[in-house]
Amino acid sequence: MLVAAVFGGFIRRLSGFGGALIMTPLLMWVFPIPFLIPIVMCSEVFGGALLSRQWKVHQLDRPRLLLMLFFSAVFLPLGIWLGGFIPLDILKTATSTVILFFASYLLLKPNVQLNSSRTLDGLAGGLSGLLLGACGIGGPPAALYLNSTNQAFERTRSLLSHFVSGISLFAIVAASVMGGGIGWLSYLIFAIPAYWLGLRLAKAVLEAHAVSDGALKRLCLMLLMANAGFNLLILLIFKQI
């Protein structure tokens, strides 16, 4: 858990998202989904609170943020309910596969440009909530959508970071009420400091080296792909044993 939290904080500080994409596949080997969601999401909220002082949501993006959060809150409980019917091995495989596809897609820079709209904002928010409830990751739909729009990276990063923090709060409440309980609170003693350490390490790297936005995105995506690939490899090895 400590390694997952440090790694998650490191990625979150670099890209504005990705903490849960790192932590969830690793922690799925230890905790059930309704239990791990609050642990991961509390770490994400903690990171978002620290980063919000540096990354302000653009005034034009505030109505979009509220709309995305509304639809994510509506669909998140449905995702938790559906996730209870999926076998754990399938859930682990699906989670890592989604992350691998998501990171590969962004890394290849497909020539797809979307015009943002209220409909697409709501759809991205709803899909994020559904996915987060089902398998503990909610960033890919929103990140894919926002990164496909013609918008500056810094503005997208701020919007995405605040969306991740907001949806994390919803997930903590929903997962606790729908099966997670409050036993996860004791694990925050370890997870939060480790996540903070990851944030600090990423900040030190950024201060020591001038890294372009493009290079940061590539680095984060490659780390996400490596983590997902590692988990899929472990699953394959266990199936062969």
C-alpha positions as CSV (number, residue, x, y, z in Angstrom):
1,M,0.0,0.0,0.0
2,L,2.9,2.4,0.8
3,V,4.5,1.8,-2.6
4,A,1.1,2.3,-4.4
5,A,0.4,5.5,-2.5
6,V,3.8,7.1,-3.1
7,F,3.6,6.2,-6.8
8,G,0.0,7.5,-7.0
9,G,1.0,10.9,-5.4
10,F,3.9,11.2,-7.8
11,I,1.8,10.7,-10.9
12,R,-1.0,13.0,-9.6
13,R,1.4,15.8,-9.1
14,L,2.9,15.5,-12.6
15,S,-0.3,15.2,-14.6
16,G,-3.3,16.3,-12.5
17,F,-4.7,12.7,-12.6
18,G,-3.6,9.1,-12.5
19,G,-3.2,8.6,-8.7
20,A,-6.1,6.2,-8.7
21,L,-5.0,4.5,-11.9
22,I,-1.8,3.6,-10.2
23,M,-3.1,2.7,-6.8
24,T,-6.3,0.8,-7.6
25,P,-4.8,-2.1,-9.7
26,L,-2.2,-2.7,-7.0
27,L,-4.5,-2.5,-4.0
28,M,-7.0,-4.8,-5.7
29,W,-4.7,-7.6,-4.7
30,V,-5.2,-6.7,-1.1
31,F,-8.6,-5.1,-0.5
32,P,-12.1,-5.6,-2.0
33,I,-13.4,-2.8,-4.2
34,P,-15.9,-1.1,-1.8
35,F,-13.1,-1.1,0.8
36,L,-10.2,0.2,-1.3
37,I,-12.2,2.9,-3.0
38,P,-12.4,5.2,0.1
39,I,-8.6,4.6,0.8
40,V,-7.7,5.6,-2.8
41,M,-10.2,8.5,-3.0
42,C,-9.2,10.0,0.4
43,S,-5.6,10.1,-1.0
44,E,-6.9,11.8,-4.2
45,V,-8.9,14.4,-2.2
46,F,-5.8,15.1,-0.1
47,G,-3.7,15.6,-3.1
48,G,-6.4,17.7,-4.8
49,A,-6.7,20.0,-1.8
50,L,-2.9,20.7,-1.9
51,L,-2.8,21.1,-5.7
52,S,-5.9,23.4,-5.8
53,R,-3.8,26.2,-4.4
54,Q,-1.7,26.1,-7.6
55,W,-4.2,24.9,-10.2
56,K,-7.2,27.2,-10.4
57,V,-10.2,26.2,-12.5
58,H,-10.7,28.7,-15.3
59,Q,-13.9,30.7,-14.9
60,L,-15.4,29.3,-18.1
61,D,-14.8,25.8,-16.9
62,R,-16.6,26.1,-13.6
63,P,-20.1,25.3,-15.1
64,R,-18.6,22.3,-16.9
65,L,-17.0,21.0,-13.7
66,L,-20.4,21.2,-11.9
67,L,-22.2,19.4,-14.7
68,M,-19.6,16.6,-14.9
69,L,-19.7,16.2,-11.1
70,F,-23.5,16.0,-11.1
71,F,-23.6,13.2,-13.6
72,S,-20.8,11.3,-11.9
73,A,-22.6,11.4,-8.6
74,V,-25.8,10.0,-10.3
75,F,-24.1,7.1,-11.9
76,L,-21.5,6.2,-9.3
77,P,-23.9,4.2,-7.0
78,L,-25.0,2.2,-10.1
79,G,-21.4,1.3,-10.8
80,I,-20.8,0.1,-7.2
81,W,-23.9,-2.1,-7.5
82,L,-22.9,-3.5,-10.8
83,G,-19.4,-4.2,-9.6
84,G,-20.7,-6.6,-7.0
85,F,-21.8,-9.0,-9.7
86,I,-18.4,-9.2,-11.5
87,P,-15.9,-11.9,-10.4
88,L,-12.7,-10.4,-8.9
89,D,-10.3,-11.9,-11.6
90,I,-12.4,-10.4,-14.4
91,L,-12.5,-7.1,-12.5
92,K,-8.7,-7.0,-12.1
93,T,-8.2,-7.9,-15.8
94,A,-10.7,-5.3,-17.0
95,T,-9.3,-2.5,-14.8
96,S,-5.7,-3.0,-16.1
97,T,-6.9,-3.4,-19.6
98,V,-8.9,-0.1,-19.5
99,I,-5.9,1.7,-18.1
100,L,-3.5,0.2,-20.7
101,F,-5.9,1.2,-23.6
102,F,-6.4,4.6,-22.1
103,A,-2.7,5.4,-21.7
104,S,-1.8,3.9,-25.1
105,Y,-4.5,5.9,-26.8
106,L,-3.3,9.2,-25.4
107,L,0.4,8.3,-26.0
108,L,-0.2,7.6,-29.7
109,K,-1.8,11.1,-30.0
110,P,-4.7,10.1,-32.3
111,N,-5.9,12.9,-34.6
112,V,-9.3,13.2,-32.9
113,Q,-10.5,16.6,-31.9
114,L,-13.8,17.2,-30.2
115,N,-15.7,20.4,-29.5
116,S,-16.7,20.5,-25.9
117,S,-20.4,20.6,-25.2
118,R,-22.8,20.2,-22.3
119,T,-23.9,16.8,-23.6
120,L,-20.3,15.5,-23.8
121,D,-19.5,17.0,-20.4
122,G,-22.4,15.1,-18.9
123,L,-21.6,11.9,-20.7
124,A,-17.9,12.0,-19.7
125,G,-18.9,12.7,-16.1
126,G,-21.5,9.9,-16.0
127,L,-19.1,7.3,-17.5
128,S,-16.4,8.3,-15.0
129,G,-18.8,7.8,-12.1
130,L,-20.0,4.4,-13.5
131,L,-16.5,3.2,-14.0
132,L,-15.2,4.4,-10.6
133,G,-18.0,2.6,-8.8
134,A,-17.5,-0.6,-10.7
135,C,-13.8,-1.0,-10.6
136,G,-12.3,1.8,-8.6
137,I,-11.0,4.0,-11.4
138,G,-12.9,7.0,-12.7
139,G,-10.4,9.2,-14.6
140,P,-10.1,7.6,-18.1
141,P,-13.5,8.7,-19.6
142,A,-13.0,12.3,-18.4
143,A,-9.3,12.4,-19.2
144,L,-9.9,11.0,-22.7
145,Y,-12.6,13.5,-23.4
146,L,-10.8,16.6,-22.0
147,N,-7.5,15.7,-23.7
148,S,-9.3,15.4,-27.1
149,T,-10.7,18.9,-26.9
150,N,-8.9,21.9,-28.3
151,Q,-7.8,23.4,-24.9
152,A,-4.5,24.3,-23.3
153,F,-2.9,21.5,-21.3
154,E,-2.7,23.7,-18.1
155,R,-6.4,24.5,-18.3
156,T,-7.3,20.9,-18.9
157,R,-5.1,19.7,-16.1
158,S,-6.7,22.1,-13.6
159,L,-10.3,21.1,-14.6
160,L,-9.4,17.4,-14.5
161,S,-7.7,17.6,-11.1
162,H,-10.7,19.3,-9.6
163,F,-13.1,16.8,-11.2
164,V,-11.0,13.9,-9.7
165,S,-11.2,15.5,-6.3
166,G,-14.9,16.1,-6.5
167,I,-15.8,12.6,-7.7
168,S,-13.5,11.2,-5.0
169,L,-15.6,12.7,-2.3
170,F,-18.7,11.2,-3.8
171,A,-17.0,7.8,-4.0
172,I,-15.9,7.9,-0.4
173,V,-19.5,8.4,0.8
174,A,-21.1,6.0,-1.7
175,A,-18.6,3.1,-1.1
176,S,-18.8,3.4,2.7
177,V,-22.6,3.3,2.6
178,M,-22.8,0.5,0.1
179,G,-20.6,-2.1,1.7
180,G,-17.2,-0.5,2.5
181,G,-18.1,0.5,6.1
182,I,-15.5,2.7,8.0
183,G,-12.8,0.1,8.7
184,W,-10.7,1.7,5.9
185,L,-10.1,4.8,8.1
186,S,-7.2,3.1,10.0
187,Y,-5.3,2.6,6.7
188,L,-5.2,6.3,6.0
189,I,-2.5,6.6,8.7
190,F,-0.2,5.0,6.2
191,A,-1.7,6.0,2.8
192,I,-1.9,9.8,3.3
193,P,1.7,10.3,4.4
194,A,2.9,8.0,1.6
195,Y,0.8,9.9,-1.0
196,W,2.2,13.2,0.3
197,L,5.7,11.9,-0.1
198,G,4.9,11.1,-3.7
199,L,3.7,14.6,-4.3
200,R,6.9,16.0,-2.8
201,L,9.1,13.8,-4.9
202,A,7.3,14.9,-8.0
203,K,7.7,18.5,-7.0
204,A,11.4,18.0,-6.4
205,V,11.8,16.4,-9.9
206,L,10.0,19.3,-11.5
207,E,12.0,21.9,-9.7
208,A,15.3,20.2,-10.5
209,H,14.6,19.6,-14.2
210,A,12.8,21.9,-16.7
211,V,10.3,19.5,-18.3
212,S,7.9,20.4,-21.0
213,D,4.2,19.6,-20.8
214,G,4.5,17.2,-23.6
215,A,7.3,15.3,-21.9
216,L,5.4,15.2,-18.6
217,K,2.3,13.7,-20.4
218,R,4.4,11.0,-22.1
219,L,6.2,10.1,-18.9
220,C,3.0,9.7,-16.9
221,L,1.3,7.7,-19.7
222,M,4.3,5.3,-20.0
223,L,4.3,4.8,-16.2
224,L,0.6,4.0,-16.3
225,M,1.1,1.5,-19.1
226,A,4.0,-0.2,-17.3
227,N,1.9,-0.5,-14.1
228,A,-1.1,-1.9,-16.0
229,G,1.1,-4.3,-18.0
230,F,2.7,-5.5,-14.8
231,N,-0.6,-6.3,-13.2
232,L,-1.8,-8.2,-16.4
233,L,1.4,-10.2,-16.4
234,I,0.9,-11.2,-12.7
235,L,-2.7,-12.2,-13.5
236,L,-1.5,-14.4,-16.4
237,I,1.2,-16.0,-14.2
238,F,-1.3,-16.9,-11.5
239,K,-3.7,-18.4,-14.1
240,Q,-0.8,-20.6,-15.3
241,I,0.0,-21.9,-11.8
